[in-house]
Amino acid sequence: MARDSRERHPEPPDGPRALDRSMERAARTAEAQKPADGDKRRKRGSKPADAPRASMDEIADFYAGLVNGDGYLPSNAISNTVRNAMLERGLVTAERLRARGVA
């Protein structure tokens, strides 16, 4: 881009902002040459804003199954809020939580 500008204007620019107009023109040209369907990069799928959220009962029940099971349970998989909800609902015991490494 600067090389093209120098070919059209052999005299050096008058300062650091002298190429601003040339750069703006180049940006507009690049925008005009983009395909009409927009960016083709893969976008992350997302849930609609009005998608129903799981209730705390459903969340506590799900994580209680993980705690009471014998499968792998990452140490940071269960938040304090979910831990307290499981204990309040009687879904797990404090001993089982300790045994599974949940603080």
FENRA-V681308 format. One record per helix or strand of 2 or more residues. SS is the DSSP state (H for helix, E for strand). FROM is the first residue (numbers start at 0). TO is the last residue. Records with the same first field share a line. If there is no record, write none. Layout:
SS->FROM-TO + FROM-TO
//
This chain:
H->1-7 + 19-32 + 55-67 + 79-88 + 93-98
//
